């Protein structure tokens, strides 16, 4: 048996762990208050996978669930205490070589506020408020009308 590769990310009320096993069969997921066990057969060679994780904090095993797809098994662990950030999945600070952060789904929800504008909206507002109208442009000495020709505006010869 070997551990399946996994990715995880944190949300306000849940922690998600995705076990990346293609064509999984006989999937068994056991949720306990502070532990997750995952096992299955996967791939064309029916490799046996087994992962056990002592969790950082308590979860609600009755509400936690998993979903199998052809490419992976996604586990949704419902936090016993919603709103509490998990800096890691494991109880110990030891790095598990089979587990990594899922940066595609990661979100720093602790800093978010529903009332506060998103960073993009604040940036857009700032850009719209910069400068002013055309009347506010300073006069540039020596600037000519648009009708005057620049020295590099001469007609180019045809290509042969």
C-alpha positions as CSV (number, residue, x, y, z in Angstrom):
1,X,0.0,0.0,0.0
2,X,1.1,3.6,-0.7
3,X,-0.4,7.0,0.1
4,X,-2.5,8.7,-2.6
5,X,-1.4,12.2,-3.6
6,X,-3.6,14.8,-2.0
7,X,-4.3,18.5,-2.2
8,X,-6.1,20.6,0.5
9,X,-7.6,24.0,1.0
10,X,-9.4,25.8,3.8
11,X,-12.8,27.6,3.8
12,X,-14.7,29.3,6.5
13,X,-16.8,26.3,7.6
14,X,-15.0,23.4,5.9
15,X,-11.7,21.9,4.9
16,X,-11.4,20.2,1.6
17,X,-8.9,17.4,0.8
18,X,-8.8,15.9,-2.7
19,X,-7.1,12.6,-3.2
20,X,-5.9,12.4,-6.8
21,X,-6.5,8.8,-7.8
22,X,-7.8,8.0,-11.3
23,X,-10.3,5.3,-11.8
24,X,-10.7,4.6,-8.1
25,X,-12.7,1.6,-6.9
26,X,-13.7,0.3,-3.4
27,X,-13.4,3.8,-2.0
28,X,-13.6,3.9,1.8
29,X,-13.6,7.2,3.7
30,X,-13.9,7.2,7.5
31,X,-14.5,10.6,9.2
32,X,-13.8,10.8,13.0
33,X,-13.7,13.8,15.2
34,X,-10.0,14.4,14.8
35,X,-8.9,11.8,12.2
36,X,-9.5,11.1,8.5
37,X,-8.9,7.7,6.9
38,X,-9.0,7.1,3.1
39,X,-8.4,3.9,1.2
40,X,-9.1,2.7,-2.3
41,X,-7.9,0.8,-5.3
42,X,-6.8,2.9,-8.2
43,X,-5.6,3.0,-11.8
44,X,-5.4,0.2,-14.3
45,X,-3.0,-1.8,-12.0
46,X,-5.4,-1.6,-9.0
47,X,-2.8,-0.1,-6.8
48,X,-3.9,0.0,-3.1
49,X,-3.9,3.4,-1.5
50,X,-4.1,4.2,2.2
51,X,-4.0,7.7,3.8
52,X,-4.5,8.5,7.5
53,X,-4.4,12.0,8.8
54,X,-4.6,13.2,12.4
55,X,-6.4,16.5,11.8
56,X,-5.4,19.9,13.0
57,X,-8.8,20.5,14.7
58,X,-12.1,18.7,15.3
59,X,-14.6,18.1,12.5
60,X,-18.2,17.0,12.5
61,X,-18.0,13.4,11.2
62,X,-21.8,13.2,10.7
63,X,-22.0,16.2,8.3
64,X,-18.6,15.6,6.5
65,X,-18.9,13.8,3.2
66,X,-16.9,12.7,0.1
67,X,-17.5,12.6,-3.7
68,X,-15.8,10.2,-6.1
69,X,-15.1,11.2,-9.7
70,X,-13.1,9.4,-12.4
71,X,-10.0,11.5,-11.5
72,X,-10.2,12.0,-7.8
73,X,-12.0,11.7,-4.5
74,X,-12.9,15.0,-2.9
75,X,-13.5,15.0,0.9
76,X,-15.4,17.9,2.5
77,X,-14.6,18.0,6.3
78,X,-17.1,20.2,8.1
79,X,-15.3,22.1,10.9
80,X,-16.7,21.6,14.4
81,X,-15.9,25.3,15.0
82,X,-16.7,27.3,11.8
83,X,-14.8,30.5,11.2
84,X,-11.5,29.2,12.6
85,X,-8.6,29.1,10.2
86,X,-6.5,26.0,9.8
87,X,-2.9,26.9,9.0
88,X,-2.3,23.2,8.1
89,X,-4.4,20.0,7.9
90,X,-2.3,17.9,10.3
91,X,-2.2,18.1,14.0
92,X,1.6,17.9,14.0
93,X,3.8,20.4,12.1
94,X,5.4,17.5,10.2
95,X,5.3,17.8,6.4
96,X,3.5,14.9,4.7
97,X,5.2,14.3,1.4
98,X,2.0,13.2,-0.3
99,X,0.0,16.3,0.7
100,X,0.2,19.8,-0.7
101,X,-1.8,23.0,-0.7
102,X,-4.3,23.4,-3.5
103,X,-3.4,27.0,-4.6
104,X,-6.0,26.9,-7.4
105,X,-8.8,26.8,-4.8
106,X,-7.0,28.6,-1.9
107,X,-8.7,31.8,-0.6
108,X,-7.6,34.0,2.2
109,X,-11.1,34.2,3.6
110,X,-10.0,35.6,7.0
111,X,-9.2,39.0,5.5
112,X,-12.4,39.2,3.3
113,X,-15.3,41.3,4.3
114,X,-18.6,41.2,2.5
115,X,-19.1,44.9,3.1
116,X,-15.7,45.9,1.8
117,X,-15.0,46.3,-1.9
118,X,-12.8,43.7,-3.5
119,X,-9.2,44.7,-4.3
120,X,-10.0,44.8,-8.0
121,X,-12.9,47.2,-7.3
122,X,-10.7,49.4,-5.2
123,X,-8.1,49.4,-7.9
124,X,-10.6,50.3,-10.6
125,X,-12.0,53.2,-8.5
126,X,-8.5,54.5,-7.9
127,X,-7.7,54.4,-11.7
128,X,-10.9,56.2,-12.5
129,X,-10.2,58.9,-10.0
130,X,-6.7,59.6,-11.2
131,X,-6.0,62.6,-13.3
132,X,-9.0,64.5,-14.6
133,X,-10.8,65.7,-17.7
134,X,-9.1,66.9,-20.8
135,X,-9.4,70.5,-19.6
136,X,-7.0,69.7,-16.8
137,X,-4.1,68.8,-19.1
138,X,-1.2,71.2,-18.8
139,X,0.0,73.1,-21.8
140,X,3.1,71.7,-23.4
141,X,5.4,74.3,-25.0
142,X,6.3,73.6,-28.6
143,X,3.4,71.2,-29.1
144,X,2.0,71.5,-32.6
145,X,-1.5,70.8,-34.0
146,X,-2.3,67.2,-35.0
147,X,-2.2,68.3,-38.7
148,X,1.5,68.9,-38.7
149,X,3.6,66.1,-40.0
150,X,6.4,64.5,-38.1
151,X,9.7,63.8,-39.8
152,X,9.1,60.0,-39.6
153,X,5.7,60.2,-41.2
154,X,7.1,60.1,-44.7
155,X,5.7,57.6,-47.2
156,X,7.6,54.4,-47.2
157,X,8.8,52.8,-50.5
158,X,6.9,49.8,-51.8
159,X,8.3,46.4,-51.1
160,X,9.6,44.5,-54.1
